[in-house]
């Protein structure tokens, strides 16, 4: 298992053993985060975010600082020389001289692959278009493992925008490393792409549904996602689909008492705020876990953590 100087482009590049190792190291980072450390002193993380973010960018920056390293970067490409016409490749070939690792978010699918091709420092795909968000999938798995004490033998439902949801694509692929039963719930127009469905169906049991109600009583983990206005080519199509699902207390009456609800966030209106106070809600613990998982990732890539 080699993590040193390794780029993270797709969750498909991880074996089950490697995922489990990241989850184990993440657990050790919980205590480290409380006091901080200097293991990455002198190392620099560049966060190049060509799309908006709250959790991914800030948790990567916090993780780097907790490990004793420092950060540079931008969260609005219009404040970089991109605005003056600099190419993406030239931006990467510039920043690689200032940083030891680059966390990249981009609206274009394939941006992380291109960056890896040109960069001499590791690239961490921090969300590319509708394609993948592999470190979010590691956070999701860590949260499931922590809350349910296992990933195998669970019944997991993913609901919402399965077509454009990059966190969905990474999580569904990640779950193929485990013995889970997966339910995919979306309106017809937001079904997961056929090629991804085919890929995951060769490895685990997958059932597609348009309604949650029928399967809710048997679900252990409900992973809710936002219907993403910014990914729709046609605003009228978004207007038709927004608000399709809303998880509220009334709806959860038939759910298992210990069913947990996850969400990569941000949410709009797909989970009613009244759910936040119920024992089902785990999405803010998921946010906190993001810090520990990203500390693990940075220390495995840049440090002496094996
Ligand atoms: N989960 C996630 O990627 O959140 P941000 O868009 O705020 O980074």
Boltz pocket constraint, residues with backbone or C-beta under 6 A from the ligand:
constraints:
  - pocket:
      binder: B
      contacts: [[A, 52], [A, 53], [A, 54], [A, 55], [A, 56], [A, 57], [A, 126], [A, 127], [A, 133], [A, 136], [A, 264], [A, 265], [A, 266]]
      max_distance: 6.0
